[in-house]
Amino acid sequence: MSSRERILGRVRRALADVRDDDTPYEQAIRRDYLSEHGERSVAETVELLAENLADYRAIVHRCAGEELPDVLGRLLAARGARTVLVPPGLPERWLETVDATRVPDRAASTPHELDRVDSVVTGCAVAIAETGTIVLDGSPDQGRRRITLVPDHHICVVRVPAQVVSSVPQAMPRLDPARPLTWISGPSATSDIELDRVEGVHGPRTLEVVLVSGDEVAPLA
């Protein structure tokens, strides 16, 4: 008997006395829990997001919509980025002051090619204040999942307050489970058995988040 057969046998025995139930999953699971902890204003929700992002060691910036191109240009120049990876649907206006060479998001790009890129700039699908999490869903302003996992420096633009929610339950209805979702809470990090933190192991070593208010570019589908 294989390991698979033994495991399946145990599952069948555990379910032997469970009655058949055709109740749809959406009805069987209760959804009457609170969707957020406490009550916050929009401004307080954005402040909580910034606080939790910083707590996860992301670098947080704030600006108005008209200031975004200058902010992105300044951040990339300060990083010394000579190349910047650009998703196909990133608004052109965002990078109009950037001097770095733009690298398109291509299916043919190899991991080694992506690793040579200095920075990547993306939008996001939603940002969750209570967990300090940014969610990418592969939309045109975010590109393929791998472009935010291989380069060492990621700048993510979050439209405030349109893309900010308080909690995970509030974020879920905005997301399509069939899309390639990437949940990011700070720069990539892990700890060994002695709890020594190492950053950049399975993603960007540096995550910068720009909270932009009043951006006139409509969120992309």
Buried (B, 14 or more C-beta within 10 A) or exposed (E): EEEEEEEEEEEEEEEEEEEEEEEEEEEEEEEEEEBBEEEBEEEEBBEBBBEBBBEBBBBBBBBEBEBBBEBBBBBBEEBEBEBBBBBEBBBEBBBEBBEBEEBEBBEEBEEEEBEEBBBBBBBBBBBBBBBBBBBBBBBBBBBBBBBBBBBBBBBBBBBBBEBBBBBBBBBBEEBEEEBEBBEBBBBBBEEEEEEEEEBBEEBBBBBBBBBBBEBEBEBBE
